[in-house]
Amino acid sequence: MIIDEESYLAHYGILRKSGRYPWGSGGTQSERNQTFLSTVDGLRRQGLSDTEIARGFSTPEHPFTTTMLRAANSIAKNQEKQANILMAQRLKDKGWSNVAIGQRMGLNESSVRALLAPGQKDKADILEATSNLLKSEVEKRGYIDVGTGVERHLDISDTKLKTAVARLREDGYTLHYVKVEQLGTGKQTTRKVLAKPGTSYSEVFRNRHNIQLVRGYSEDGGRSYLGLQPPLSISSKRVGVRYAEEGGSAADGVIFVRPGVNDLSLGKSRYAQVRIAVDGTHYLKGMAMYKDDLPDGVDLLFNTNKSKTSNKLDAMKPLKDDPDNPFGSVVRQLTGPDGKLKSAMNIVNEEGDWGKWSKTLSSQMLSKQSPSLARAQLDFASERKRQELSDILKLTNPVVKQKLLLEFADSADASSVHLKAAALPRQANRVILPISSMKPNEIYSPGHNNGELVSLVRHPHGGTFEIPELIVNNRNPEAKKLLGTNPRDAVGIHHTVAERLSGADFDGDTVLVIPNNNKRVKSTPALEGLKSFDPMTYRIPKDSPIRKMTAKQKAFEMGDVSNLITDMTIQGANTTELARAVRHSMVVIDAEKHELNYKQSAIDNGIAQLKTKYQGKANAGAHTLISRASSDLRVNERKQGYRVDPVTGKKIFTETGATFTNRQGKVVPRTQRSTKLAETDDANTLSSGTVIEKVYANHSNKMKAMANEARRAAVSIKTTPASPSAKTAYKKQVDSLNAKLNIALMNAPLERQAQTLANAVVSQKRQANPDMDAADVKKIKGQALTEARLRIGARKQRIDLTDEEWQAVQAGAISNDKLKKILANTDAERIKELATPKAALLMTPSKKQRALQMLALGYTQAEVASHLGVSITTLENGVNEGG
């Protein structure tokens, strides 16, 4: 079984007049068509399948596929029919009777009537008309997309489009398959491109950003590449700055906003992460929150840890030299009904956004806790996946079952590499804000119980010494006034707590808030070696020849030192050694922003010696399973898709065999990026041998085994053909599904065009700023794709199946191929709901035992019920059985 992003077959030309294929040499076009059709017909009568016939027409130089055979058949039949219509019409124009025409052409009288019937010539002309349209579009646009979904915009069948393309290839037009990165997923989309005669693949690839749809699209009427309107700019006269000497450090990154000022509205939010243009040259970056006691004449009060200067703009950031993206961030602008900006607030995140973030526990944090806690949370995660697989295996529809199994396998493979564990009870993502009147050991967190103990974890996470333990105080008046009595996803803390959180500030930094009355999450005292340490002591003098760190270097260096800290912690480094590594990480994280000498920091903190001790050598990289899991590994370039080994369920990839000449003039295989953990069958091969690594290796191997089990089950499924009687009985539902599918599939070429346009924009941005780090590139990709979809009109139209339509599917009224297309364009959860047998959900003994364990650990009934896949009522009845 082959699994692919987009299945396609390359057509190499059909019925060429050059005599490339063994039929049709010599004679008129009609004679060649008749020869070909009679040859194929004769072979079919002899019992040969289309696959066998196509194989017989193949040569080593020019393979011939069943798709090409069908296209050749269609071309020949259309040409023959068109010739017959023209002859019948000419004879009719001469006054011949239908009987006489039939005798002349060897047809019966009814066949002649059919040839002369109104509209018959129009039908026969569709191929010619479609071919002419495509030819015209190629002439105008150079390169056009003729892939899946284009036929729906032309309102013709897929076969007619393919046949028209094949006809043009007979005339020398070229067909190429060009891969374009999917900016949302990182995978590849293949565009099927028709170009002028003589156009090479390399030319199409170089101009892939110019590939267009058969139908044109309107431009955006003056909007920027990324869809931003020029931001409203606030006069610096309305902005106050509270510097470090004035207490600004205690709220570094917070922008207090005067309530009721229209052009500074936060919409429906009380707080938001924003960017605000000032004087058209600079901008403020931070967390905006309303405050009603600002000084007279000040509508914005910006808090900073910078020292006071004569020019307040020095405390701000210069706008980037890019009108499409002046803040370097993905923002949402607030507009009125007329589409014009109504607020200077450019929102990055707003109240409610942070609470939606993932609630899993990263290996970076959990691997530094006790093995028993890590094992418990990883077991919860694997049990949830096992239950999901069990539910899918119970499904009865073979096509649905196969699709969901393959999707499950992909998600299990991802879990085996990412190593994320289940969240702890009532764990929550929260953005931190400063409350000056809070005590250093308190937190304002209305989502948690007053008086309970909570632990705060921030990423990047250095170790247990960065986990403050705080008491919830939801009665603080100042916090209630600033954040409200029920903020959706913000917490208030004393500013000194942020220092413990690996140097967090208040410009949008987030934490995991974990209830911890039972002390399961361990915390250790802050490292003595970090007290009073100021990374700014490594600032490079202005006239120094020392090279400044770039964004790309920062990403590499930060990953390197984070891996070192992880490896050191796992292997039992002492607090003095950890303090050295953490000090260096504090310099690295600010080195680009504040121009710090990170190389001198590495020397002063003995990083080479630490790497030798804990990673093997001074220039070594990741050393433990936790740090090596997602490390890059280059593998030979692979073709899209994979086969499944029916015995093991493992993926089998096929290499492209592509090569290139490197800078040394040596021909080497072309490679692609993967990860070390994804490429090994046993996670233990990446372990240094510690107990915590064994815990994670077992979890990873469980996930890999489940993925293989799901794929093995998927390839063993036998599908059944559609039922003609069911199609008749459910005609209304079939027609409805066809209409919904047609709308959904019309988005395919629009999405491909949007991806191409977005890639062009990203390419321009990267060329203009080659030092962009991975995080900035990711932001630009998301921004560009969103805007490109708006311009092109690409929008995923989900198919919402009704119960009656599902009955039609179950009865076999829909073909397997069409059902696969429907499933690819509908909500997976809705399909699971429809397809899952409606048996009573009972509490098995193992589920009851797990439920009691989770409830004892502090999970709510809702959390336990969700984990076990049962209702709260079933949970209550199950755990209370037998007293």
URTA-V516197 format. One record per helix or strand. SS is the DSSP state (H for helix, E for strand). FROM is the first residue (numbers start at 1). TO is the last residue. If there is no record, write none. Layout:
SS&FROM&TO / SS&FROM&TO
//
This chain:
E&2&3 / H&29&45 / H&50&57 / H&66&93 / H&98&105 / H&109&116 / H&120&124 / H&126&141 / E&143&145 / H&150&154 / H&158&170 / E&174&181 / E&188&195 / H&201&206 / H&208&210 / E&212&212 / E&233&234 / H&236&238 / E&239&242 / H&244&246 / H&248&251 / E&254&257 / H&262&264 / E&271&278 / E&282&290 / E&300&303 / H&312&315 / E&317&318 / E&332&335 / E&341&350 / H&354&356 / E&361&361 / H&363&366 / H&371&393 / H&398&418 / E&421&421 / E&428&434 / E&442&444 / E&453&457 / H&464&466 / E&469&472 / H&477&483 / E&490&493 / H&495&500 / E&510&515 / H&528&530 / H&535&538 / E&539&539 / H&551&570 / H&575&594 / E&596&596 / H&598&604 / H&607&615 / H&625&628 / E&632&636 / E&638&638 / E&642&644 / E&651&652 / E&655&655 / E&659&661 / E&667&669 / E&671&675 / H&683&686 / H&691&715 / H&724&729 / H&731&745 / H&747&768 / H&774&792 / E&799&799 / H&803&810 / H&816&823 / E&826&826 / H&828&835 / H&845&857 / H&861&868 / H&872&880
//
